[in-house]
């Protein structure tokens, strides 16, 4: 088995003082992957 492209362990995210993600862990394999979401322009 090959190594994953990306691994995250125990990921926690807070937004405006509210925990929205608690201890998320995942791995993304090396097959074809696409991330889809809103496009927000970067600040100059």
GUVO-446840 format. One record per atom (N, C-alpha, C): residue in one letter; x, y, z; atom name. Coordinates in nm, 3 decimals. Layout:
<atoms>
+------+---------+---------+---------+------+
: resn :       u :       v :       w : name :
+------+---------+---------+---------+------+
:    A :       X :       Y :       Z :   CA :
...
+------+---------+---------+---------+------+
</atoms>
This chain:
<atoms>
+------+---------+---------+---------+------+
: resn :       u :       v :       w : name :
+------+---------+---------+---------+------+
:    X :   0.085 :  -0.119 :   0.000 :    N :
:    X :   0.000 :   0.000 :   0.000 :   CA :
:    X :   0.089 :   0.124 :   0.000 :    C :
:    X :   0.053 :   0.224 :  -0.083 :    N :
:    X :   0.133 :   0.346 :  -0.091 :   CA :
:    X :   0.095 :   0.443 :   0.020 :    C :
:    X :   0.183 :   0.537 :   0.044 :    N :
:    X :   0.158 :   0.640 :   0.146 :   CA :
:    X :   0.045 :   0.731 :   0.099 :    C :
:    X :  -0.038 :   0.783 :   0.190 :    N :
:    X :  -0.144 :   0.876 :   0.151 :   CA :
:    X :  -0.087 :   1.009 :   0.103 :    C :
:    X :  -0.161 :   1.078 :   0.020 :    N :
:    X :  -0.123 :   1.211 :  -0.027 :   CA :
:    X :  -0.130 :   1.313 :   0.086 :    C :
:    X :  -0.233 :   1.300 :   0.172 :    N :
:    X :  -0.254 :   1.393 :   0.282 :   CA :
:    X :  -0.313 :   1.318 :   0.400 :    C :
:    X :  -0.261 :   1.345 :   0.519 :    N :
:    X :  -0.315 :   1.288 :   0.642 :   CA :
:    X :  -0.333 :   1.400 :   0.744 :    C :
:    X :  -0.449 :   1.405 :   0.807 :    N :
:    X :  -0.475 :   1.500 :   0.916 :   CA :
:    X :  -0.518 :   1.419 :   1.038 :    C :
:    X :  -0.466 :   1.456 :   1.154 :    N :
:    X :  -0.501 :   1.384 :   1.276 :   CA :
:    X :  -0.542 :   1.484 :   1.384 :    C :
:    X :  -0.653 :   1.453 :   1.452 :    N :
:    X :  -0.703 :   1.533 :   1.564 :   CA :
:    X :  -0.720 :   1.681 :   1.528 :    C :
:    X :  -0.783 :   1.707 :   1.415 :    N :
:    X :  -0.806 :   1.843 :   1.367 :   CA :
:    X :  -0.922 :   1.905 :   1.444 :    C :
:    X :  -0.899 :   2.025 :   1.499 :    N :
:    X :  -1.002 :   2.100 :   1.572 :   CA :
:    X :  -1.017 :   2.236 :   1.506 :    C :
:    X :  -1.140 :   2.280 :   1.484 :    N :
:    X :  -1.165 :   2.411 :   1.424 :   CA :
:    X :  -1.270 :   2.484 :   1.506 :    C :
:    X :  -1.241 :   2.611 :   1.538 :    N :
:    X :  -1.338 :   2.697 :   1.606 :   CA :
:    X :  -1.372 :   2.814 :   1.515 :    C :
:    X :  -1.498 :   2.857 :   1.520 :    N :
:    X :  -1.545 :   2.970 :   1.441 :   CA :
:    X :  -1.628 :   3.058 :   1.532 :    C :
:    X :  -1.584 :   3.182 :   1.551 :    N :
:    X :  -1.653 :   3.276 :   1.641 :   CA :
:    X :  -1.675 :   3.218 :   1.780 :    C :
:    X :  -1.575 :   3.148 :   1.832 :    N :
:    X :  -1.584 :   3.093 :   1.966 :   CA :
:    X :  -1.662 :   2.964 :   1.978 :    C :
:    X :  -1.710 :   2.908 :   1.866 :    N :
:    X :  -1.786 :   2.783 :   1.866 :   CA :
:    X :  -1.703 :   2.674 :   1.800 :    C :
:    X :  -1.690 :   2.561 :   1.867 :    N :
:    X :  -1.618 :   2.448 :   1.808 :   CA :
:    X :  -1.706 :   2.385 :   1.702 :    C :
:    X :  -1.657 :   2.385 :   1.576 :    N :
:    X :  -1.735 :   2.329 :   1.466 :   CA :
:    X :  -1.678 :   2.196 :   1.418 :    C :
:    X :  -1.552 :   2.168 :   1.451 :    N :
:    X :  -1.490 :   2.039 :   1.421 :   CA :
:    X :  -1.414 :   1.996 :   1.545 :    C :
:    X :  -1.434 :   1.872 :   1.589 :    N :
:    X :  -1.370 :   1.822 :   1.711 :   CA :
:    X :  -1.301 :   1.689 :   1.684 :    C :
:    X :  -1.169 :   1.690 :   1.685 :    N :
:    X :  -1.086 :   1.569 :   1.672 :   CA :
:    X :  -1.112 :   1.491 :   1.542 :    C :
:    X :  -1.117 :   1.561 :   1.430 :    N :
:    X :  -1.135 :   1.497 :   1.300 :   CA :
:    X :  -1.001 :   1.442 :   1.251 :    C :
:    X :  -1.000 :   1.318 :   1.207 :    N :
:    X :  -0.882 :   1.256 :   1.147 :   CA :
:    X :  -0.922 :   1.194 :   1.015 :    C :
:    X :  -0.836 :   1.210 :   0.912 :    N :
:    X :  -0.864 :   1.150 :   0.782 :   CA :
:    X :  -0.736 :   1.139 :   0.701 :    C :
:    X :  -0.742 :   1.055 :   0.599 :    N :
:    X :  -0.633 :   1.040 :   0.502 :   CA :
:    X :  -0.692 :   1.046 :   0.363 :    C :
:    X :  -0.619 :   1.109 :   0.270 :    N :
:    X :  -0.658 :   1.115 :   0.130 :   CA :
:    X :  -0.555 :   1.036 :   0.051 :    C :
:    X :  -0.601 :   0.938 :  -0.024 :    N :
:    X :  -0.512 :   0.854 :  -0.102 :   CA :
:    X :  -0.454 :   0.926 :  -0.223 :    C :
:    X :  -0.375 :   0.855 :  -0.301 :    N :
:    X :  -0.309 :   0.915 :  -0.416 :   CA :
:    X :  -0.388 :   0.901 :  -0.546 :    C :
:    X :  -0.512 :   0.854 :  -0.540 :    N :
:    X :  -0.594 :   0.849 :  -0.661 :   CA :
:    X :  -0.635 :   0.992 :  -0.697 :    C :
:    X :  -0.710 :   1.008 :  -0.803 :    N :
:    X :  -0.752 :   1.141 :  -0.846 :   CA :
:    X :  -0.846 :   1.200 :  -0.742 :    C :
:    X :  -0.818 :   1.325 :  -0.701 :    N :
:    X :  -0.896 :   1.392 :  -0.596 :   CA :
:    X :  -0.930 :   1.533 :  -0.644 :    C :
:    X :  -1.052 :   1.578 :  -0.616 :    N :
:    X :  -1.092 :   1.715 :  -0.647 :   CA :
:    X :  -1.160 :   1.773 :  -0.524 :    C :
:    X :  -1.128 :   1.898 :  -0.493 :    N :
:    X :  -1.195 :   1.971 :  -0.385 :   CA :
:    X :  -1.282 :   2.078 :  -0.449 :    C :
:    X :  -1.409 :   2.080 :  -0.412 :    N :
:    X :  -1.504 :   2.173 :  -0.472 :   CA :
:    X :  -1.563 :   2.260 :  -0.362 :    C :
:    X :  -1.569 :   2.390 :  -0.387 :    N :
:    X :  -1.627 :   2.480 :  -0.289 :   CA :
:    X :  -1.638 :   2.621 :  -0.346 :    C :
:    X :  -1.683 :   2.713 :  -0.263 :    N :
:    X :  -1.694 :   2.852 :  -0.304 :   CA :
:    X :  -1.556 :   2.911 :  -0.328 :    C :
:    X :  -1.546 :   2.993 :  -0.429 :    N :
:    X :  -1.421 :   3.063 :  -0.457 :   CA :
:    X :  -1.432 :   3.203 :  -0.398 :    C :
:    X :  -1.341 :   3.236 :  -0.310 :    N :
:    X :  -1.341 :   3.367 :  -0.245 :   CA :
:    X :  -1.214 :   3.438 :  -0.287 :    C :
:    X :  -1.224 :   3.561 :  -0.342 :    N :
:    X :  -1.103 :   3.632 :  -0.385 :   CA :
:    X :  -1.012 :   3.662 :  -0.266 :    C :
:    X :  -0.884 :   3.655 :  -0.290 :    N :
:    X :  -0.785 :   3.686 :  -0.185 :   CA :
:    X :  -0.782 :   3.837 :  -0.161 :    C :
:    X :  -0.751 :   3.875 :  -0.040 :    N :
:    X :  -0.736 :   4.017 :  -0.007 :   CA :
:    X :  -0.608 :   4.070 :  -0.069 :    C :
:    X :  -0.612 :   4.193 :  -0.124 :    N :
:    X :  -0.489 :   4.250 :  -0.186 :   CA :
:    X :  -0.383 :   4.281 :  -0.083 :    C :
+------+---------+---------+---------+------+
</atoms>
